[in-house]
Amino acid sequence: MPSSTPSNSPMAADERLARILEVEAFLDSCRIDGASGALWQRTPEGSESPHSLYHGSAGVVLFYLELHRATGDDRHLEIAVDGADELLASVDERHHSSVAIYSGLPGHLFVLNETAKATGLDRFRSGAASVVQQMLDQSEVLGAGIGWVEPMPFSDITGITGERELIDLSIGAAGAGLGLLYAHRQHLDDRALTAAIGTADRLLEMAVETPDGPNWLMMADMPFAFTAPNFAHGAAGVGYFLADLFRATADQRYLDTAIAAAGFVEAHATTTADDGLLVCHTEEQPDLHYLGVCHGPPGTGRLMYLLHEITGDDHWLDWLQANLRGLLSTGAPEARSRGLWQNFGQCCGDAGLGDYAVSLAQATGNADCLALAERVETVVIAASEVSEGRRWWPQAEHRSRPTFIESQTGYMQGAAGIASFLLHLATIDDQPTSKIALPDSPFTR
């Protein structure tokens, strides 16, 4: 497919960089000293300073790596190294951490290794390899393969506690498997591919077979009804891992199951205006359609794009385009639906949608995707607040808590991830762009 995209004017690029540097000033104002390096408060009010890619310092380090890649300013790399040193120390000290891809060990190993690649400093690569070891140490032999049993997530929301085997991409084995695949491709541990295969073999036997194809629940022994077909907690995410593993192994079982999982996703789509398609949030809420990465087209479309890349079958690209039409039929990004609330981040909101549109524009040469990314940019900038040269976003992390507004610093939920999208769009003509693709992305440019 063609890879050319319409160029942005130099003036527009300068304006974009100026806004991004205002976000950097906000992040800098939230930076504090840790025992071994830099940390970032989750909010400027002095809240906790987590280390994760989702809410914390690992995600802010990732943004600084991208900003250095775009500008060549050594200050940004120095800040990234300072934050990576603190992350490295936290990995050395932690006895147990989740294998959730964004909030646990896979995110840590990814950011440490990307820091090593940017700096050539071996301590970060060694730290990333130690995280792989920790993931393997925490795994258990389960059925035909391996898995992870951890304290149940979202207990603060549900009030339900206890330990369960975690399965999905966002919090469980499928995401851990993608972290292991990343480690294999980066030659961090000779056992990583074998462990990824063991993870997949356990997932194959944990599939819930339906007339529409296989699906996977968030965790074993689900304590409440939550049947999700999408990326974060359902068939699209597990299918993505299995398809990605096929690329590393050529084992047809994984591709066949991924295609069948895509069929489950397709069966849960409804037709919208202009022959668009939208997939329900859950079977329990069939009329609710999220539009972000976690349960919307920017996540589900990753599976479809990867299947197109592997098979060459245009069906998957056609379905992806119909899914985008479904998103646009809601009036997004200007119109805010139940599935696109006051959240502008990478996980649930506009930044994830915008990044996806930029990646599709680069991969397919589709000018409509670039136009969508620019519309998202306009909405995101309008939603920001600016004071004393600093730019940030008040937002509601959870759809079910619309009045709980925070201004976060992190990557998946906060300013670092929003700025990452803006930087990606600003560098769309660069080779390479600023974007450092996460392990769960099929877009590697």
Secondary structure by P-SEA (a helix, b strand, c coil): cccccccccaaaaaaaaaaaaaaaaaaaaaccccccbbbbbcccccccccccccccaaaaaaaaaaaaaacccaaaaaaaaaaaaaaaaaaaaccccccccccccaaaaaaaaaaaaacccaaaaaaaaaaaaaaaaaccccccbbbbbccccccccccbbbbbbcccccccaaaaaaaaaaaaaaccccaaaaaaaaaaaaaaaaccccccccccccccccccccccccccccaaaaaaaaaaaaaacccaaaaaaaaaaaaaaaaaccccccbbbbbbccccccccccccccccaaaaaaaaaaaaaacccaaaaaaaaaaaaaaaaaccccccccccccccccccccaaaaaaaaaaaaacccaaaaaaaaaaaaaaaaaccccccbbbbbccccccccccccccccccccaaaaaaaaaaaaacccccccccccccccccc
